[in-house]
Structure formats: C-alpha cells, structure tokens
Amino acid sequence: MSAPSPAPKLPPSLAANPRLSSWVKITGEGRVAISPGKVEIGQGIVTALAQIAADELEVEIGRIEMIRASTAVSPNEGVTSGSLSIQQSGRALRQVCAEVRQCFLAAASERLGVDAALLGVEDGTISGPGNVRTSYWELASEVSLDQEASVGASAKTVAKRAVAGHSVQRIDIPDKVFARPRFIHDSELPDLVHGRVLRPVLPGAKLRMLDEATVRSIFGLISVVRDGSFAGVVADSETSAEAALKALRRGATWSAGEPLPDENNLAGFLRSQPVETTIIDTRAAATTRATRTLRRQYTRPYIAHASIAPSCAMAQWDGDRVHVWTHSQGVYLLRADLAIVLKLPAENIVVEHMESAGCYGHNAADDVALDAVLLAKAAGGRPVRVQWSRHDEMCHAPFGAAMAIEIEADLDTENEIVGWRHAIWSNGHAARPGRATQPALLAASELANSYPRMISTNPPAANGGGGDRNSVPLYDFPAWTITSYRLLAMPVRTSALRTLGAQGNVFAIESLLDEIATLRGEDPIAFRLRHLRDERAKDVIRAVARRAGWKPARQPGIGYGVGFARYKNTGAYCAAIAEVEGSDDIRVRRLTLAVDVGEAINPDGVVNQIEGGAIQATSWVLKERVRFDRTRITSTSWTDYPILAFSEVPAVDIEIIQRPEIEPVGAGEAAHGPVTAAIANAVHDCLGVRVRDLPITRDRIIAAMELAS
C-alpha cells in the first residue's frame, strides 16, 4: 500500500504573508493593484510578476499597476537577491491570483444565479449563459480580500496561460526612455533639502577633531551634524551641501586607519588569516590509484559594484516617526536595522523602495539610507536627500570578496579524474542588514555609541552558500572533498555581489577541466558531456555548441573556449562559448550562450538578464579590480577602476531552452561563472598560456608566458 500524498502547502512567501489583500487589490474602475514584496532593480521582475498575475486573474496586463515595495503596504518577502524572485514571489502571486479569481467567480455566481463552473472571465469581465455578465470592479465592494489564502485554488495549467511564456514590453522601460522620474536620483519631494556625509580617506580612521568655523559661513547651510565619527551637513541645495562638505573636510583631523593587505600577494594574505573551516561536501569512492596530482591555484580580486549611479536615499521625520525612500534590496530588513540604531519601534519607520541605476548586490543603498535618516533629524521636518560621491562609493561600499581557490585533481594513468579536492579562502559574502542583533549599516559603526562593524558570514548551503557557492561539482567525479575557509579578519567591507562565490568557483573548476581535457587530447565539450549525468546540463552544452558552430577552424590570434554551470546547482543552467582575439590586449569578439530556466515567464526578460550578466562578467574578467596600497583604496574613479566600454562590448547571442512544464527559476546570475570560464579558456586556446588570476590583463598574460617558458 503506497504512502498517502503529502498535504499541499502554500508557497513559502505566501505562507509567511497569507492575507490576500496584501498582494492584490481591485482598485478604481478597470485597474488591479499588485503588491509583491520583491523590488525592481533592473532585472525586469515587476513585468514578469505582472504577467503571472494577468494570467491567473484573466485581465489584460495593461490593467495591472505594480506597487513599489514598502513596509507600509507590501508583504514581507525579505530581500530581492539570489535570482529567487520568480521562484518565491512568482509562486506566491500565482496562487494568490488564482484564489482571488475563484473568490470573484463565487460572488458572480451568487449575483447572476449561474453555477460558477459555467462562468468565464475575459479581461476582468465575468460572463455566462444567457449573456449575463458582471466584472471584478462591479463586485469589488462585495468581495473581501481581507482573508487568508488557502490551498484550495488551482492555478492555470501551462496550456491555458496566455501571457506567461511570451515576451511583453517591460513595464519600467517607458519612464526610463522618456526621462520621467523613476530612479531615486531623479525624484524630488516638497521642500527637499540636501545632505552630505564626511568620510575618512583611510579605512577605519576615527574623527579626532572637527573645526566647524569655516563651514558656518557657507551660503545655504542649514546644519552641521556630528555624532562621534559620523559628521555631515545639511544645506538648501546640492551646490551648498558640496561646498559645506569641502569646508568640513578641511577642518577634520583623523586618526590613522587600519592597515590593508599587500595587493600583490592577495592570495598569500587570504591563506594566512584566522579562518572558520567548514567541510562543504564529501564523496568517497573505491580507491583508485592516482599516478599524478594536478594542483592549481586561482584567484579573483575584490570587486566593486561600480554602479553608474552612486547610492542615494531620502528621509523625512515627523515627530518620532520617519519615512525613508531607498533603493535597498530589502525594505523590511533595512527597517529592522534602522529601528536598532534609532531605538524606535519598527512600526514608527516606513521604508519605501525606489529604483536606482544599477544594483548588483549589497551596495551602499542601506548605508546611505541611515545617513539620510541621521541628517534629516537636523532638517526641521523637511525631507533630506543624500547622495554619495563616486569616491565614497568606491571606498566605503561593501565589495565582492576576494577569493583564493586551490583545486587538486588526482589523475590515473589515462589522465582520468579519480579524486578532486577544492578549497576556498575568502571573506564572507553576506553582511546584509536585518539579519543580526547588531546593525550592518556603515554609520552605525561611526556613532559615539557605536556598534561593531559586522564581519561577513556565508549564507547556508540551503540558500546556495556564499564563498562556496558552486564549489560542489555538477560533474560525476568518483570522489571529492570541498572545504571553505572563511576569514575572520576583514580589512575591507565585503558582502553580497552578484553570484557571490560562484563566479570564482566556476572559473576555477572549468579552467582545470579544460586543462585535463587538453592533457587527454579530448575535445573539451565532449569531455564535459562524458562527465555529466544531468540531461538538462547536457542539453545546454549541446545547444551552445550547435549554435556557436563548435569548434571553428583555427585562425591566427583567435581563440575559443567553453564554460558551464548550473547556478547554485539548483537554479538556471547556462553554457557559454567565447570567441576572443589576442593582440596587445584580449578582446572578446563574441559570446554565445544557451540557458535553461525552466518556464521562461518573459523570454525577452531572460535574454536581457543573460546579456547583462555576460557583459558584466566580461568586464570583471578583463578589467575590474579594486586597487589599494597598504593604507587606502586607490581605485576611486573610473580612471582607476575601468569597466567595459561600449566599444568593447562583444556580440552576444542567446538560445533559451524553453521548458514550460518545469517551475521557473531566475536568470540574473546564471551567466557570470560560465562566461568567466569561457573567456579564460579561450585565452588559453588563443595564446597557449593559462591565466589563473583575475582579471586577465596584459601584465598577467605576460607573467603567465614568462612562467610557462
């Protein structure tokens, strides 16, 4: 006798926020308000969620108004990160909207005297036999959505969905194209004033003295604020605020800062620090004698978020209540940290999301929000807008953590892999707000009654891990041991940057696989396919090989390389082939990718995300590196921290393997690791040397050539 099927459960986001009215409201004539807890950060999520809602409610997508996430009105869905919005918010909205449709059909049945099974919905109008009809909007006063979700409603089957699975115009694009205020940087509030915060040049320096005399004469100055090492100004214009900040800087005396590691021996630093050791995974096998062991080290540097727009926030006090406008990825988590610092009940704080131009993880959005809140205390009830400088963004925002990765591959007499050991030395990859008893906000560590600076940790394996993300091979090796060494010292702030440790780990794994395939004289794609059991993984590799015409005839100065990964080993599958040209510098000419995200809700949106990830990965591989000496960050401008220019962007060609029968996953971080590996392998194919330290610059290519000779 078979075991009974488990009782159906609500999707986790919906179980945590079960009230239907927190997700859906039938508003003015002909409109539907959808209020997810996830935020738009350029990934197109509000459009995909609108498609899901339109399908289940059976309304035209143009009727749907997507409400910005706010602690005042939105469900608490934590943080928008990890390429999880479709899996979390999408599943919840599909269930909610199916139940809302069912509620209105029941109400229509009662009003019209027709069995609900005989009624249909078309663009919000409910009709049945005898040409009887009503609508969501006519019934809105009779149907209360102030009730908890149940598991009884059934979402539509794939075959009955009219909107999901098709490309639609993104909801957020028209405002951006026509320069209507959508980004927080372009937004204004009545009686808005401006703030700037003084930060040290040397990391960890403390403010010893502050001469405010010269600042007081600045035209338009409203207030000078100081609390411990936190200092700033409020003025009636940005020009006056900048002038006041310059004067304040001249009057500031700082202590010595904290020493930084030797940039030229970053791997040595990472491998010499106190660590927390975690065995991530092991697989044992019958002993096969290894005849040789390849030991290789790979590194990636600290990486800046380098968003085009620096971090910005607005805040306004009303008595003991404060309203914050922010591009934070987690409005509820930010509110939790603000409540700790301000010693206020969380209910006294409203945090409302607004978009920003570029968000790739835990940048300074949360930090600048606290800056604005602290300065707004001195603004007499007027809203204060604070925007960081490019210099502060490049020095004080959290970085993506540097990594040193060592892989040992045991080979038998045929150069087949019989053992695999993968070790990662890195700072933690997560120090977001709202997850500890102490705040993770920069200014909180600068106040007179300060909080200690948070040491970054790693998300648990169930959430994809941090520095260890994608370190467990998807390949079928006989035995392996994966070990993470998380640094307990943190010379610079690190936190979540797109893919966390996946980019570095995939780069290392895929580079060594190519090297072993070369030792065997085996085609690198055939070698990968032979070591995979997952058919979806094989499909994306075959698809990208077919689309790129693998492998073209050799041409002088041209190289081709492949990379593959399944993000977090549970998310999107992605394979990439890079075509590079080696001259004075490496130029990536073309990237071909295949991706499998299950059901692609908005195929054009998936393409957008894969294109963006591929281009950003190219920039990381060829250019991006935080620079520093032993006392300070030196990459404080676009000159010192170059990113890929428009003239350097490769052609990007993408194939989506559409699987509508499989639950969708996010695409935003799928491409970074495979593209990084593909470029590195193409460089070897082009030049005959392996560069194992990112970024792959001219100097590092020359060093690799000298080492090889």
C-alpha positions in Angstrom: 0.0 0.0 0.0 1.5 3.3 -1.1 2.0 6.1 1.4 -0.6 8.9 1.2 0.5 12.0 -0.7 1.6 14.9 1.5 -0.9 17.6 2.1 -0.5 20.5 -0.3 1.3 23.6 1.2 1.2 27.3 0.4 4.3 28.6 -1.3 6.7 29.8 1.4 6.3 33.6 0.6 2.5 33.2 0.8 2.6 31.1 4.0 4.6 33.9 5.6 2.2 36.6 4.2 -1.1 34.8 3.8 -3.5 37.8 3.6 -4.8 38.1 0.0 -5.3 41.8 0.3 -1.6 42.4 1.0 -0.9 41.1 -2.5 -3.9 42.1 -4.7 -6.4 44.9 -4.6 -9.2 45.6 -7.1 -8.9 49.4 -7.4 -10.5 52.1 -9.5 -12.6 51.2 -12.5 -10.6 48.8 -14.7 -7.5 48.6 -12.6 -5.8 45.9 -10.5 -3.0 46.7 -8.0 -0.4 44.0 -7.4 1.9 44.5 -4.5 4.8 42.0 -4.3 7.5 42.2 -1.6 10.3 41.9 -4.2 11.8 45.0 -5.8 12.7 46.1 -9.3 16.4 46.5 -9.6 16.7 46.5 -13.3 16.1 42.7 -13.7 12.5 43.1 -15.0 10.9 41.3 -12.2 7.8 43.6 -12.0 7.0 42.8 -15.6 7.3 39.0 -15.1 5.2 39.2 -12.0 2.6 41.3 -13.8 2.4 38.6 -16.5 1.8 35.9 -13.9 -0.9 38.0 -12.2 -2.6 38.8 -15.6 -2.8 35.1 -16.5 -4.3 34.0 -13.2 -6.7 36.9 -12.9 -7.5 36.8 -16.6 -7.1 40.5 -17.2 -5.1 42.4 -19.8 -1.6 43.2 -18.5 -2.2 46.9 -19.1 -4.8 47.0 -16.3 -2.2 45.9 -13.8 -0.5 48.5 -11.6 2.6 47.2 -9.9 3.0 48.8 -6.4 6.5 49.6 -5.2 7.6 47.5 -2.2 7.0 49.4 1.1 6.9 48.4 4.7 3.6 50.2 4.9 1.7 48.1 2.4 3.7 45.2 1.0 4.1 41.6 2.1 7.5 41.0 3.7 9.4 38.9 1.2 12.8 39.5 2.8 15.5 40.5 0.3 15.4 40.6 -3.5 18.6 38.5 -4.2 19.9 35.2 -5.3 17.9 35.1 -8.5 14.9 33.9 -6.4 12.2 36.4 -7.1 10.4 34.3 -9.7 10.6 31.2 -7.5 9.4 33.0 -4.4 7.2 35.9 -5.4 6.1 34.3 -8.6 4.8 31.2 -7.0 3.0 33.2 -4.3 1.3 35.5 -6.7 0.2 32.7 -9.0 -1.5 31.1 -6.0 -3.0 34.3 -4.7 -4.4 35.5 -8.0 -5.9 32.1 -8.7 -7.7 32.3 -5.4 -8.8 35.9 -6.0 -10.3 34.8 -9.3 -12.1 32.0 -7.6 -13.5 34.4 -4.9 -14.9 36.7 -7.7 -16.3 33.8 -9.6 -18.2 32.6 -6.4 -19.5 36.2 -5.9 -20.6 36.4 -9.6 -22.3 33.1 -9.3 -24.4 34.3 -6.4 -25.2 37.6 -8.1 -26.0 36.2 -11.5 -27.7 33.0 -10.3 -25.4 30.9 -12.5 -23.2 27.9 -11.5 -19.6 29.2 -11.1 -18.5 26.3 -13.3 -20.4 27.8 -16.2 -18.8 31.3 -15.8 -15.8 32.6 -17.6 -13.5 35.6 -17.2 -12.2 37.8 -20.0 -10.2 40.9 -19.1 -11.9 41.1 -15.7 -15.4 40.7 -17.1 -17.3 37.6 -15.8 -20.0 36.2 -18.2 -22.1 33.2 -18.5 -25.1 31.6 -20.3 -27.8 33.9 -21.4 -25.4 36.8 -21.8 -25.3 37.5 -18.1 -22.3 39.5 -17.0 -20.6 41.4 -14.3 -17.0 42.4 -13.5 -14.3 42.4 -10.8 -14.9 46.1 -10.4 -18.7 45.8 -10.0 -18.2 43.1 -7.4 -15.3 44.7 -5.6 -17.5 46.0 -2.7 -19.0 42.6 -2.2 -15.8 40.5 -2.2 -13.5 41.0 0.8 -9.9 40.0 0.1 -9.1 40.6 3.7 -8.8 36.8 4.3 -6.1 34.3 4.4 -5.0 32.2 1.4 -5.9 28.6 1.2 -4.5 25.7 -0.8 -7.9 25.1 -2.5 -7.5 27.3 -5.5 -5.9 25.8 -8.6 -3.6 27.8 -10.8 -3.9 27.5 -14.6 -2.1 24.8 -16.4 0.6 25.9 -18.8 -1.6 25.2 -21.8 -4.2 27.7 -20.5 -1.7 30.6 -19.8 -2.0 33.4 -22.4 0.7 35.8 -21.1 3.4 34.0 -19.2 5.8 32.3 -21.6 5.6 35.2 -24.1 7.7 38.3 -24.4 6.0 41.5 -23.4 7.2 45.1 -23.1 8.8 45.8 -19.8 6.6 48.0 -17.5 9.5 50.1 -16.3 11.1 51.0 -19.6 8.9 53.8 -20.9 9.5 56.0 -17.9 13.3 55.5 -18.3 13.3 56.1 -22.0 11.3 59.3 -21.7 13.3 60.5 -18.6 10.3 60.5 -16.3 11.3 60.3 -12.6 11.6 56.7 -11.8 15.1 56.5 -10.4 15.5 57.8 -6.8 18.2 60.1 -8.1 15.7 62.0 -10.3 13.0 62.2 -7.6 12.1 65.2 -5.5 9.8 65.8 -2.6 8.3 69.2 -1.5 10.7 71.4 0.5 13.6 69.0 -0.3 17.0 69.8 1.2 20.3 68.1 0.6 22.8 66.4 2.8 26.4 65.2 2.5 28.4 63.0 4.9 32.1 63.3 5.7 34.0 60.0 5.5 37.7 59.3 6.1 40.2 58.6 3.3 41.8 55.9 5.3 39.6 52.8 6.1 38.9 52.6 9.8 40.1 56.0 10.7 38.3 57.8 13.6 37.4 61.5 13.6 39.5 63.2 16.3 38.7 66.9 15.8 36.3 68.9 13.7 36.6 72.7 13.2 33.2 73.8 12.1 34.0 77.5 11.9 34.6 77.8 8.2 31.5 75.8 7.4 29.2 78.2 9.2 29.8 80.9 6.6 28.7 78.7 3.7 25.7 80.2 1.9 22.6 78.0 2.2 23.9 75.9 5.2 21.1 74.6 7.4 23.0 72.4 9.9 26.2 70.7 10.8 25.7 67.2 12.3 28.3 65.3 14.4 27.9 62.2 16.5 31.2 60.5 17.2 33.0 59.9 13.9 29.8 60.5 12.0 29.7 64.0 10.6 27.7 65.7 7.8 26.0 68.8 6.6 22.5 69.8 5.5 22.0 72.6 3.1 19.3 74.1 0.9 20.9 73.0 -2.4 23.4 70.4 -3.6 25.8 73.1 -4.5 25.8 74.5 -1.0 26.0 71.0 0.5 29.1 70.2 -1.6 30.7 73.4 -0.6 30.0 72.8 3.1 31.4 69.3 2.9 34.6 70.6 1.4 34.9 73.1 4.2 34.2 70.5 6.7 36.8 68.2 5.3 39.4 70.9 5.7 38.6 71.2 9.3 38.7 67.5 10.1 41.5 65.6 11.9 41.5 61.9 11.6 43.4 59.0 13.4 45.5 56.5 11.5 43.5 54.0 9.6 43.6 50.2 9.6 46.4 48.5 7.5 45.4 46.9 4.3 47.0 43.7 2.8 49.6 43.6 0.1 47.6 43.8 -3.2 50.4 42.0 -5.0 50.2 39.0 -2.6 46.4 38.8 -2.0 46.3 35.0 -2.1 49.1 34.9 0.5 47.1 37.2 2.7 43.9 35.2 2.3 45.6 32.0 3.1 47.4 33.3 6.2 44.5 34.7 8.2 42.5 33.1 11.0 39.6 31.2 9.5 36.4 29.3 10.2 36.8 25.9 8.5 33.7 24.2 7.0 33.6 20.9 5.1 31.0 21.7 2.4 30.7 18.3 0.9 32.5 15.0 0.5 32.1 12.0 -1.7 34.0 8.8 -1.1 34.8 6.1 -3.8 36.6 2.8 -4.1 40.3 3.6 -4.1 41.8 4.1 -7.5 45.5 4.7 -7.5 46.4 8.2 -8.6 49.5 8.4 -10.7 49.7 12.2 -10.6 48.0 15.1 -9.0 47.5 18.5 -10.6 47.5 21.3 -8.0 46.3 24.7 -9.3 45.5 28.0 -7.6 43.0 30.5 -9.0 42.3 34.0 -7.6 39.9 36.8 -8.1 40.3 40.3 -6.6 38.0 42.4 -4.5 35.3 43.7 -7.0 33.3 46.9 -6.7 29.7 47.2 -7.5 30.6 50.1 -9.8 27.0 51.1 -10.5 26.7 54.0 -12.9 24.6 55.9 -10.2 26.1 56.3 -6.7 23.9 55.3 -3.8 21.2 57.7 -2.8 18.3 58.0 -0.3 15.8 60.4 1.1 14.4 60.6 4.6 11.8 62.8 6.5 11.0 62.9 10.2 7.5 63.7 11.6 7.8 63.7 15.3 9.1 60.3 16.4 8.2 58.8 13.0 10.4 58.6 9.9 9.8 57.9 6.3 12.7 56.6 4.1 12.9 56.3 0.4 15.6 53.9 -0.7 16.9 51.6 -3.4 17.6 48.9 -0.8 17.0 45.3 -1.9 15.2 44.6 1.4 12.9 47.3 2.8 11.9 45.2 5.9 15.5 44.2 6.6 16.7 47.8 6.4 13.8 48.9 8.7 14.9 46.3 11.3 18.4 47.8 11.4 17.2 51.4 11.4 15.0 50.5 14.4 18.0 49.2 16.3 20.1 52.3 15.6 17.3 54.8 16.2 16.0 52.9 19.2 12.5 53.2 17.8 9.7 50.6 17.3 9.8 49.3 13.8 6.2 50.5 13.3 7.4 54.1 13.5 9.6 53.6 10.4 8.2 53.4 6.8 10.8 52.2 4.2 9.7 52.6 0.6 11.6 51.3 -2.4 12.6 53.4 -5.4 14.7 52.2 -8.3 18.3 53.0 -8.9 20.6 52.9 -12.0 22.4 49.6 -11.4 22.2 47.2 -8.5 24.3 44.0 -8.4 24.0 43.1 -4.7 24.6 44.6 -1.3 25.9 48.0 -2.3 25.7 51.2 -0.2 21.9 51.7 -0.6 21.3 50.7 3.0 24.2 52.8 4.3 23.1 56.0 2.6 19.6 55.4 4.0 20.9 55.7 7.6 22.9 58.7 6.5 19.8 60.4 5.3 17.8 59.5 8.4 20.5 60.9 10.8 20.9 64.1 8.8 17.1 64.6 8.5 17.0 64.9 12.3 18.6 68.3 11.8 16.3 69.4 9.0 13.3 70.6 11.0 10.9 68.2 9.4 11.9 68.8 5.8 13.0 65.8 3.7 16.7 65.3 3.2 18.3 63.8 0.1 21.8 62.3 0.5 23.8 61.1 -2.5 27.2 59.5 -2.1 30.2 60.7 -4.2 31.9 58.4 -6.7 34.9 58.4 -4.3 32.9 57.3 -1.3 31.1 54.6 -3.4 34.4 53.1 -4.5 35.9 53.3 -1.0 33.2 52.7 1.6 30.5 50.5 -0.1 30.9 46.7 0.5 33.0 44.9 -2.1 32.6 41.5 -3.6 35.0 39.3 -1.6 38.4 38.4 -3.0 39.0 34.6 -3.3 41.9 32.2 -3.4 40.9 28.8 -4.7 43.1 25.7 -4.8 42.0 22.6 -6.6 43.9 19.3 -6.6 42.8 16.8 -9.2 44.1 13.2 -8.8 44.6 11.5 -12.2 45.1 7.9 -13.2 47.4 6.6 -15.9 44.8 7.7 -18.6 44.6 11.2 -17.1 41.1 10.4 -15.9 39.9 12.2 -12.8 39.8 9.8 -9.8 39.8 12.4 -7.0 39.0 16.1 -6.5 39.8 18.5 -3.7 38.5 22.1 -3.8 39.4 24.6 -1.1 38.3 28.3 -0.9 39.8 31.1 1.2 37.6 34.1 1.2 35.9 36.6 3.4 32.2 36.0 4.0 29.9 37.0 1.2 27.0 38.3 3.2 26.6 41.2 5.7 23.2 42.5 4.8 21.0 44.4 7.3 18.3 42.9 9.3 19.9 39.5 10.0 21.6 40.0 13.3 21.1 41.6 16.7 23.5 44.4 15.6 23.1 46.6 12.6 25.2 46.2 9.4 25.0 49.9 8.4 28.2 51.9 8.0 27.2 54.9 10.1 26.2 52.7 13.0 29.9 51.9 13.4 30.8 55.6 13.3 28.4 57.0 16.0 29.7 57.9 19.5 27.7 55.0 20.9 28.8 52.8 18.0 28.1 49.2 17.1 31.0 46.9 16.0 31.5 46.5 12.2 29.8 43.3 11.1 32.1 40.6 9.9 30.7 39.0 6.8 29.4 35.4 7.0 28.2 33.0 4.3 24.6 32.0 3.6 23.8 28.4 4.5 24.2 25.7 1.9 20.4 25.5 1.6 20.4 29.1 0.3 23.2 28.3 -2.1 26.2 29.1 0.1 28.5 32.1 -0.1 32.2 31.7 -0.8 31.5 28.1 -1.5 28.7 28.7 -4.0 29.0 26.4 -7.0 32.1 24.7 -5.5 30.5 21.3 -5.5 31.0 19.9 -9.0 27.9 19.1 -11.0 30.2 16.6 -12.8 30.3 12.9 -11.9 33.7 12.6 -10.3 34.4 9.5 -8.3 35.4 11.3 -5.1 35.8 14.8 -3.8 36.2 17.0 -0.8 35.1 20.6 -0.8 36.4 22.9 2.0 35.6 26.5 2.8 38.0 28.7 4.9 36.1 31.9 5.8 38.3 34.7 7.0 37.6 36.1 10.4 39.6 39.2 9.7 38.1 41.8 7.3 40.4 44.5 6.1 37.7 46.0 3.9 34.0 45.6 3.9 32.7 42.6 1.9 29.2 41.4 1.3 26.9 40.1 -1.5 28.0 40.9 -5.0 26.2 39.2 -8.0 26.8 35.4 -7.8 28.7 35.6 -4.5 31.5 32.9 -4.8 30.0 31.2 -7.9 32.0 33.3 -10.4 35.3 32.4 -8.8 34.5 28.7 -8.3 33.1 28.1 -11.8 36.2 29.9 -13.2 38.5 27.5 -11.3 36.6 24.3 -11.9 36.0 24.9 -15.6 39.6 26.1 -16.2 41.1 22.9 -14.7 38.6 20.7 -16.6 39.8 22.3 -19.8 43.4 21.7 -18.8 42.7 18.0 -18.1 40.8 17.6 -21.4 43.9 19.0 -23.2 46.2 16.5 -21.3 43.9 13.7 -22.7 43.8 15.2 -26.1 40.0 15.2 -25.8 37.6 17.9 -27.1 36.6 20.0 -24.0 32.9 19.8 -24.8 33.0 16.0 -25.3 34.9 15.8 -22.0 32.3 17.7 -20.1 29.4 15.7 -21.6 31.1 12.5 -20.7 31.3 13.6 -17.0 27.6 14.7 -16.7 24.5 12.7 -15.9 22.1 15.6 -15.8 20.3 15.6 -19.1 19.4 19.3 -18.8 23.0 20.1 -18.3 24.0 18.1 -21.4 21.3 19.9 -23.4 22.5 23.4 -22.7 26.1 22.4 -23.6 25.0 20.7 -26.8 22.8 23.7 -27.7 25.6 26.2 -27.2 28.0 24.1 -29.2 25.5 23.8 -32.1 24.6 27.5 -32.0 28.3 28.6 -32.0 29.4 26.1 -34.6 31.9 24.4 -32.2 34.7 24.3 -33.0 35.6 26.6 -35.9 38.8 26.1 -37.8 41.8 27.6 -36.1 42.7 31.2 -37.1 45.9 33.0 -36.0 45.2 35.2 -33.0 41.7 33.8 -32.4 40.7 31.5 -29.6 37.6 29.7 -28.4 36.6 28.5 -25.0 33.6 26.9 -23.2 32.2 27.3 -19.7 29.2 25.7 -18.0 27.4 25.8 -14.6 24.1 25.4 -13.0 23.8 28.4 -10.7 23.8 27.2 -7.1 23.5 23.7 -8.5 19.7 24.2 -8.1 18.9 27.2 -10.4 19.4 28.1 -14.0 21.6 26.0 -16.4 23.9 28.1 -18.6 26.7 27.2 -21.0 28.8 29.8 -22.8 31.3 29.8 -25.7 33.6 32.8 -26.0 35.5 33.9 -29.1 38.5 36.1 -28.2 41.1 37.9 -30.2 44.6 38.2 -28.8 46.6 41.2 -29.8 48.1 43.8 -27.4 45.1 43.2 -25.2 42.5 40.5 -25.1 39.2 41.4 -26.9 36.1 39.3 -26.6 34.6 39.3 -30.0 31.5 37.1 -29.4 29.7 35.3 -26.7 27.2 32.5 -27.5 25.1 31.2 -24.6 22.4 28.6 -24.0 20.2 28.8 -20.9 17.5 26.7 -19.3 15.4 28.5 -16.6 12.5 26.1 -16.8 9.5 28.0 -17.8 10.7 31.4 -19.2 7.9 33.7 -18.0 9.2 36.6 -20.2 11.7 35.2 -22.7 12.8 38.7 -23.7 13.4 39.4 -20.0 15.5 36.2 -19.7 17.6 37.4 -22.7 18.1 40.8 -21.1 19.3 39.2 -17.9 21.7 36.8 -19.6 23.0 39.5 -21.9 23.6 41.8 -18.9 25.3 39.1 -16.9 27.5 38.1 -19.8 28.6 41.6 -20.4 29.3 42.3 -16.8 31.3 39.1 -16.5 33.4 40.2 -19.5 34.1 43.4 -17.6 35.1 41.5 -14.5 37.3 39.1 -16.4 39.2 41.7 -18.4 39.2 44.9 -16.3 37.7 45.1 -12.8 39.9 45.0 -9.7 39.7 47.1 -6.5 43.2 48.7 -6.2 44.8 49.7 -2.9 48.1 50.3 -1.2 48.9 49.4 2.4 46.8 52.4 3.8 44.0 53.2 1.4 41.8 52.3 -1.5 43.3 53.9 -4.6 40.7 52.9 -7.3 38.3 55.8 -6.6 37.3 56.8 -10.1 36.5 55.3 -13.5 40.1 56.0 -14.4 41.4 53.8 -11.6 38.6 51.3 -11.8 37.8 50.9 -15.5 34.7 48.9 -16.6 34.0 47.6 -20.1 33.3 50.5 -22.6 30.5 50.4 -25.1 33.1 50.0 -27.8 34.4 46.8 -26.1 31.0 45.0 -25.6 31.0 41.7 -27.5 28.2 40.4 -29.7 26.0 38.3 -27.5 23.8 35.5 -29.0 21.5 33.6 -26.7 19.3 30.5 -27.1 16.7 29.8 -24.5 15.7 26.1 -24.0 12.0 26.7 -23.0 10.6 24.1 -20.6 7.1 25.3 -19.7 6.4 22.1 -17.7 9.2 22.9 -15.2 8.9 25.6 -12.4 10.7 28.8 -13.4 13.9 30.0 -11.8 15.8 33.3 -12.1 18.3 34.1 -14.8 20.1 37.1 -13.3 23.2 35.3 -12.1 23.4 32.3 -14.4 25.9 33.7 -16.9 28.7 35.1 -14.8 30.6 31.9 -14.0 30.3 30.2 -17.4 31.3 33.4 -19.3 34.3 33.9 -17.0 35.4 30.4 -17.6 34.7 30.5 -21.3 36.9 33.6 -21.8 39.7 32.2 -19.7 39.7 29.0 -21.7 39.5 31.0 -24.9 42.6 33.0 -23.9 44.5 29.7 -23.4 43.3 28.5 -26.8 44.4 31.7 -28.4 47.8 32.2 -26.7 48.7 28.8 -25.3 49.1 30.0 -21.7 46.7 29.7 -18.8 46.0 32.8 -16.7 44.7 31.8 -13.3 44.4 35.2 -11.7 41.6 37.6 -12.5 41.4 40.0 -14.1 43.1 38.7 -17.3 45.2 41.8 -18.1 48.2 42.3 -20.4 50.6 42.1 -17.4 49.1 38.9 -16.2 49.3 37.3 -19.7 53.0 38.3 -19.9 53.6 36.9 -16.5 52.0 33.6 -17.5 54.1 33.5 -20.6 57.2 34.0 -18.7 56.2 31.3 -16.2 55.4 28.9 -19.0 58.8 29.5 -20.6 
